[in-house]
Amino acid sequence: MYYINKIVGFLVSPIGGAIAGGVLAFLCAKRGHRRAAKWIGWITVAWLWLWMTPIMTWVVGVPLEREFLVDGRVPVVETFPDADAIVLLGGSMGIETNMSSYAEMATSADRVWQAVRLYKAEKADKIIATGDYAKDTTLPLLKDFGVGEESVSFVDARTTEEEAKGVLELFSRVEVERWRSGGVKESDSPTHPLTHSPTSRPKVLLVTSAWHMKRARLMFKKYAPGIEVVCAPADFENTFMARKTPFFKAILPDPNVFYLNSVAFHEWVGIVGYSIFR
């Protein structure tokens, strides 16, 4: 299912649509349908151009992040409540070259910064880092920021769904161990370790990129219902890009904007798909 989702996601993405248009135009030309090939070619170019402009950032990117701003600004960590743990989604940043003794920062680095800010503000004394190879790529950066290894737990996961399930399983395991060690009275023992009473629901500060937060929240609501989630997003990339772009440049193509818009499109596909098939 993981690879099927990846393939389908690519096919319906802006770049996937452009490749499909190019192939269709080529086939039409080979069959002698030059007029159709010409129109399909121009539509494909226009499609790519549109997704490379900040105009589309305002349409698909900014709405993903808007609700997490406070009076138009990124909330400071001091405004977040205390929690049982800080959940750092996708903190593995995707870089592990074995070429350096130091942490290598990539697109998810701002998430790690945010988690450390919350940790140092004493909002929680535990960080749960998720993602592929999180221990190899995120832990060195957390340690550089002064977080002790004993304060970090890891959940191996490839998707947001797997991350939510993994975090729930981790909390369930900890709660069972606490009950067995005598931390919970037998009369309070739950049928499910996380749902025996509203007051015992664990609370987490969920850290991920602002553009990913809507979908992440949906996944936790579905696959980790026993956990109370407080959104603490990082890197409002779409909003920053849209606000810094002058109006006269809004129709000019930019490869960096194309990346942001493609990611935002992927998020909306996931949100809509979840809403339809849940």
Sequence and secondary structure as in RCSB ss.txt:
>XXXX:A:sequence
MYYINKIVGFLVSPIGGAIAGGVLAFLCAKRGHRRAAKWIGWITVAWLWLWMTPIMTWVVGVPLEREFLVDGRVP
VVETFPDADAIVLLGGSMGIETNMSSYAEMATSADRVWQAVRLYKAEKADKIIATGDYAKDTTLPLLKDFGVGEE
SVSFVDARTTEEEAKGVLELFSRVEVERWRSGGVKESDSPTHPLTHSPTSRPKVLLVTSAWHMKRARLMFKKYAP
GIEVVCAPADFENTFMARKTPFFKAILPDPNVFYLNSVAFHEWVGIVGYSIFR
>XXXX:A:secstr
 HHHHHHHHHHTSHHHHHHHHHHHHHHHHHTT HHHHHHHHHHHHHHHHHHTSHHHIIIIIHHHHGGG BTTB  
 GGGS   SEEEETTTTTT   SS SS    TTHHHHHHHHHHHHTTS S EEEESTTHHHHTHHHHHHTT  GG
GEEEE  SSHHHHHHHHHHHHHHHHHHHHHTTSS GGG  SSTT S GGG  EEEEE BHHHHHHHHHHHHHH T
TSEEEE  B  HHHHHHHHS GGGTTS  HHHHHHHHHHHHHHHHHHHHHHH 
